[in-house]
Amino acid sequence: MIIGVFPLPIGYYTLVRLVVAAVAAYIAWKAYEQDNQSKWVWVFAFIAILFNPLIPIYLDSKPLWIMIDLATAGLFLYYSKKI
C-alpha cells in the first residue's frame, strides 16, 4: 500500500483494492468471531467497504488517497503486532 503513493498503472490499484478489501474483510470476520463488540470489526469492515473493487468509491483527490493508504497500512501494521 505504501508503494501506492507513487503514480502507477491502474492495474496495480485494482489489485491493491482486491487484496486490501479481502484481507480487511477476513480480519473483520476473525475479530467478530473473537469478540463481536470489538472496535476492530468496524474499523476493518469500513476499510473493506472503502477498498472494495466491485463498487469502488472514487475520490478525486490523490493526496486524500495517499493519506488513506498510509493510514490503512499503519492500521494493518498495528493490528498485526497486536495479535
Residue pairs with C-beta under 8 A, 6 or more apart in sequence:
1 16
1 20
1 69
1 70
1 72
1 73
1 76
2 69
2 70
2 73
3 12
4 12
4 13
4 16
4 65
4 66
4 69
5 66
5 69
5 70
14 53
16 51
17 51
17 52
17 53
17 56
18 53
20 47
20 48
20 51
20 72
21 47
21 48
21 49
21 51
21 52
21 53
22 48
23 76
24 44
24 45
24 47
24 48
24 51
25 44
25 45
25 48
27 40
27 44
27 79
28 40
28 41
28 42
28 43
28 44
28 45
28 48
31 38
31 40
31 41
31 44
32 38
32 41
40 79
43 75
44 75
44 79
47 72
47 75
49 57
50 57
50 68
51 72
59 65
59 68
